[in-house]
Amino acid sequence: MKKILLSVVTVALIGFAFTNKVNEETSKLQTKVPGIEFFHGTWEEALAKSKKENKLIFMDAYASWCGPCKMMAKNTFTKEEVGDFFNKNFINVKMDMEKHKEGRRLSQKYGLRAYPTLYFINAKEEVKHVSIGYLKPKQLIEQGKLALQKK
């Protein structure tokens, strides 16, 4: 019985050590994904971060059924040059305006008329710049530059 228990413990320890080694190697291989890094907190937390860092919020106001929204998520937000510019200059937020708890309130407040609408908002929830419709990477960066001028 002792031999069986010793064998089980030995196998478990070897397995544990091997798993840790695999996890260490996997994490070394993981690299930063290019593109915009979207904030994963609440709207209130995004506003607080905007105030603390003195940055505008870039809000992708979208709907889950919106084709152009999906195209921007795939073809524009994922580009390295877009991520470099937006991650440096903005607090980036994606918000499904029909499903997010703040979506309806903000839709009414800002007079949302179409998807995608791209808002540049300060920490006081004031819109400083708006762009409506699908944008290619260079076009989106240009809109970001315009927003920074209006900050």
DAVENHU-V709062 format. One record per residue. N is the residue number from 0. RES is the residue in one letter. PHI is phi as a letter, one per 20 degrees, with the letter a starting at -180 (none if undefined). PSI is psi in whole degrees, 0 to 359 (999 if undefined). Layout:
# DAVENHU-V709062
N_RES_PHI_PSI ; N_RES_PHI_PSI
This chain:
# DAVENHU-V709062
0_M_none_318 ; 1_K_f_322 ; 2_K_f_320 ; 3_I_f_314 ; 4_L_f_317 ; 5_L_f_319 ; 6_S_f_317 ; 7_V_f_315 ; 8_V_f_318 ; 9_T_f_313 ; 10_V_f_319 ; 11_A_f_316 ; 12_L_f_319 ; 13_I_f_316 ; 14_G_f_318 ; 15_F_f_315 ; 16_A_f_318 ; 17_F_f_318 ; 18_T_f_316 ; 19_N_f_319 ; 20_K_f_317 ; 21_V_f_316 ; 22_N_f_320 ; 23_E_f_315 ; 24_E_f_321 ; 25_T_f_316 ; 26_S_f_329 ; 27_K_f_327 ; 28_L_f_337 ; 29_Q_f_129 ; 30_T_d_163 ; 31_K_f_131 ; 32_V_f_133 ; 33_P_f_158 ; 34_G_o_184 ; 35_I_f_133 ; 36_E_e_112 ; 37_F_e_141 ; 38_F_f_140 ; 39_H_d_27 ; 40_G_d_193 ; 41_T_f_169 ; 42_W_f_318 ; 43_E_f_321 ; 44_E_f_323 ; 45_A_f_319 ; 46_L_f_317 ; 47_A_f_318 ; 48_K_f_321 ; 49_S_g_315 ; 50_K_f_313 ; 51_K_f_317 ; 52_E_e_359 ; 53_N_l_49 ; 54_K_c_149 ; 55_L_f_155 ; 56_I_e_128 ; 57_F_e_116 ; 58_M_d_119 ; 59_D_e_102 ; 60_A_e_109 ; 61_Y_c_174 ; 62_A_c_147 ; 63_S_f_334 ; 64_W_e_356 ; 65_C_f_114 ; 66_G_f_308 ; 67_P_f_328 ; 68_C_f_315 ; 69_K_f_321 ; 70_M_f_319 ; 71_M_f_319 ; 72_A_f_324 ; 73_K_e_317 ; 74_N_d_343 ; 75_T_d_306 ; 76_F_f_340 ; 77_T_e_356 ; 78_K_f_139 ; 79_E_g_315 ; 80_E_f_327 ; 81_V_f_313 ; 82_G_f_315 ; 83_D_g_313 ; 84_F_f_310 ; 85_F_f_322 ; 86_N_f_329 ; 87_K_f_324 ; 88_N_d_345 ; 89_F_c_161 ; 90_I_e_114 ; 91_N_e_127 ; 92_V_c_132 ; 93_K_d_132 ; 94_M_c_119 ; 95_D_f_108 ; 96_M_f_346 ; 97_E_e_343 ; 98_K_d_331 ; 99_H_f_144 ; 100_K_f_332 ; 101_E_e_350 ; 102_G_g_312 ; 103_R_f_317 ; 104_R_f_313 ; 105_L_f_326 ; 106_S_g_315 ; 107_Q_f_316 ; 108_K_f_319 ; 109_Y_e_0 ; 110_G_m_43 ; 111_L_g_129 ; 112_R_c_340 ; 113_A_b_162 ; 114_Y_d_145 ; 115_P_f_147 ; 116_T_d_133 ; 117_L_d_114 ; 118_Y_d_144 ; 119_F_d_111 ; 120_I_c_141 ; 121_N_e_180 ; 122_A_f_346 ; 123_K_e_12 ; 124_E_m_27 ; 125_E_e_130 ; 126_V_f_126 ; 127_K_d_336 ; 128_H_a_149 ; 129_V_c_144 ; 130_S_c_134 ; 131_I_d_133 ; 132_G_o_173 ; 133_Y_f_137 ; 134_L_c_142 ; 135_K_f_166 ; 136_P_g_310 ; 137_K_f_323 ; 138_Q_f_319 ; 139_L_f_318 ; 140_I_f_320 ; 141_E_f_319 ; 142_Q_f_322 ; 143_G_f_320 ; 144_K_f_319 ; 145_L_f_318 ; 146_A_f_319 ; 147_L_f_327 ; 148_Q_f_332 ; 149_K_e_356 ; 150_K_g_999
